[in-house]
């Protein structure tokens, strides 16, 4: 057992059940017998390092949690956890991506939606967030949904609150991160801004629903994409995602360009 009191077997079973996979399904995919997997989960057998890696890959277990599996089985952790600025070429690539996205907002966040780094456009976007909400750490979900943050500027805040919570719950399902669970519980207590009028659902033929924000410069209509690093071996890099915003119309493109020029 590790310091949490959970055995390697119970951890493997918990992740298999979290992924909604049967023992037969996982055993076949990982190339082991169902009996052996059952013995691992009940503690009648201990996995080797290579077996942990095979099962962790099949169950898509985050690197932080894989380290916990190794420790629970009596091995040393495999994956280092470095500060992001010490990630060499990956850190340089991250910074380059953020800079290259100007004049449109882009931000790098960790598994709990805390800001790791942001380009100048995103920092302008977040400027109105008051210090009491901005942290540190500056958290994108808290900054967006807190009634004293950007929530009052959102057009259709009901929709974006539901969308943000849905994304956060999917992230929690993938990572089982306890701090993220606590953040979600906090976000669920936030009220909808006073005076916000519910809007009807977007038409079914819409390709994508943009994020619309009312600013002093005008209404910004933004699409967003999420990028992650492929094949990470470091815990920090495994938990970083880059969110990039793109103009959904010509007016937004002109406003963002003007803001950058100013």
N, C-alpha and C positions, 0 to 999 in steps of 0.2 A: 504493500500500500504506500501511497505518497502522503504528504503532510495533510491532505484534506480527508484522509481516512477512506478514500475510494480506491478499490483495487483496480488493477489493470483490466480484469474481466468485466467489472461493472461499468467501467468507462467505455470499453468497446461496445457493450450491449446498449448503453445509453446513446452512443452515436449512431449505432445501427437503427435503433428505434426512432431517433430524431430524423433520420433520413427515410423513414418509413420503408425499410427494406427487410425482407425475411432472411432468416439464417440461410435457407437454401439459395436464395438469390445471391447473397453476398459470397457464400462459399464457392458457388460455381464461377462467379466473376473473378474471385481472387485465386482460384485454382487450388482450393483446399477442400477437404471433406466437410460435410455438415457436422459430422460427429466431432471432428477436431475443433471447429469453430465453437460448437456448444461447450466443449471442454475448456476452451480459452475463456469464454464468457462466464462460466461457473467457477473458474479458479482451479479446475482439476488439472490444467496444463498451463504452462507459462509460454508466452510467445517469444520468439527470437527477435533481434533487431529487424531482420529482413521481413519477418512476418508482420511486425507492427507497421513497417513502411508500406507493405502491400495492402493491408487492410485500411490504413489511413488514406492511401491514394484512392482506393475504391470508394470509401465513404466521404471523400472530399473534406477531410478534417483540416481545419486551419493549422498553420505551423505552430502557433502558440500552444494549442491543445495537443499537438503531436508531441511537443516537448514534455507535456504532462504525462502522456502515455509512456514515453521512455522512462521517465523518473519512476512512475508507478510500477514498472516492470523491473526496476533495479538498474537501469542503464543511465548514463549521463545524457543530458539533453543534446540534441544534434544541431538544432538551428540557433544561430546567434541572433541577438537583438541589439542592433547598433542604433545610435542616433541617426536620423535620416540624413543629416549633412555629412555623415561619414560613410555613406553608401556608394562613394566613388562615382562610376559612370552612370549608375542609376539616378543618383542625386542630381548630377549634371543634366541628364536627360529630362528629369522632372522640371527643373528650373527652365530649361530651354523650351519645353512644351508650354509652360505658363507664359513666358515672354512672347513666344511666337503667336499666341492667341490674341494678343492685343490688336485692336482696341476693345475686344469682347471679354467679358469676365470669365476667369478660370480660377479654380481653387483645388488644392490638394488637401484631402481630409483623411483622418485615420478611421479605424473601425467604429469609433463612437461619434463620428462626425465632427471631431475637433479639428480646427484648421491647422494644417502642417505648414502650408505656404500658400500665397495667393499673389496674383499679378496686380498691377496698379488698377486695372479696370474693376476687379472684384473688390479691392480695398475701397474704391470710391462707392461702389454699390453698398458696402457694409458701413460706411461712414456714419449714417444716421443712427446706428444702433448705440444706445446710451451705455456708458461704462458699467452700470449695474447689471446689464444683460450681456455685455461683451466679454466678461470674464476678466482675467484669464482662467481657463482656456476659452478662446473664442469658439463657440460651438455653432455650426451652421443651422442645425435644427432649432436650437434655442433662439438664435438670433432671428430666424425667419418666423417662428410661431409664437414667440412670447408677445403678450399684448402690448408691452412697452418696446418691443423690437420692431421688426418690419411687418408684422401681421396687419397693422392698420393701413399699410400701403398696398396690400395685396388686393387685387380685384378677384372676386370669388374666393375669399379665404376659406370657406367651408370645403370647397373642392381641394385646395392645396393642403389644408390640414389633414384631410383624409388620405391624400396621396402620400404625404410625407410620413404619416404614421404607418401606412401600408409598407412603404419601402423600409422603414426602420424595423418593423416586425419581421420582414423577410431577412434582413441582415441579422437579427437576433436568432432566427431559426437556423441560419447558416453557421453562426459563430458561437452561440450560447454564451455571449459575453455578459457578465453580471452587471457591469457598469452601464452597458447599453440598455439592459432591462430596466435599471433604475431611471435612466434618462427618459425612456418611453413612458414609464409611470408618471414622471413629472410632466411631460408634454401633454398627457391625457387630461391633466387638471387645468390646462390653460383654457380660458373662455374664448369664444369667438368675439372679435372686436365689436364694441357697441356700434350700432348703426349699420352693420354689414347686412346687406340684403342677399338672401340666397338666390343663386342664379340657376336656371334650368340646366340639366346635363347637356354636354356638347352634342351636336348632331352626330348620328351614327356614322355618317360618311366622312367626318373629319379624320384626317390621317393621324394627327397628333394634337394634343391640347397644350398650347403654350402657357408659360408662366407669365402673368400680366401684373406689372407693378406700376403704381401711380407715383411719379417722381416730380420734382420741381421743373425738370426739363421736358416733361411729357410722359405719356404712358409707354413703358417698355414692354414689348411682347417678345418673350424669349423661349427658345427651345433649349434643351440641355442633353448632353451625352455624358456617359460615364466610361472612363478608361482605367484599366488596371494593368500592372506589369505581368507579363507571361513568365511562368516557371520560376517564381521567386524562391530563394533559399534562406532569406533572412526574415525574421518575424516582423520587423518594422515594415519592410517592403511588401510583405504579404498582406499587410493591413492598410496600405495606402491606396486610395482611389483618386483620380483626377476628374473633377466635374467641370465641364466646359459649357458655357452658354453661348448661343448663337441667335442673331436677330431673326425673328419670324416674319418681319415685314420691312419695307423700305424706310418707314418712319423711325423704327428702332435703330436701324443701321446708321441713319443720319445723326440721331441723337447721341449714340455711343461714340461716333467719330468726332462729333463736336465736343463732347465732354473730354475726350482724350486730347484734343487740340488745345482746349482751354487749360 
